[in-house]
Amino acid sequence: MTVSLPLVAVLGIIAWAAIKFLGIRLWVAVVIALFGFYLAHTVLAPAIDTSTRNGVQIVNGKHT
């Protein structure tokens, strides 16, 4: 049985757990999220996307 879970859902759960259990303040999480949106509009976005996809493929065991 294969379970598919979007990466954004996993990151959201990690962010929630960090706020809840590690005591990270909400404003810090918001600043990090805004930085992510800013970073998505730079020339680094394609490299980050490719690296993330390759990392997920490695974790899933799908080497291409």
Buried (B, 14 or more C-beta within 10 A) or exposed (E): EEEEEEEEEEEEEEBEEBBEEEEBEEEEBEEEEEEEEEEEEEEEEEEEEEEEEEEEEEEEEEEE
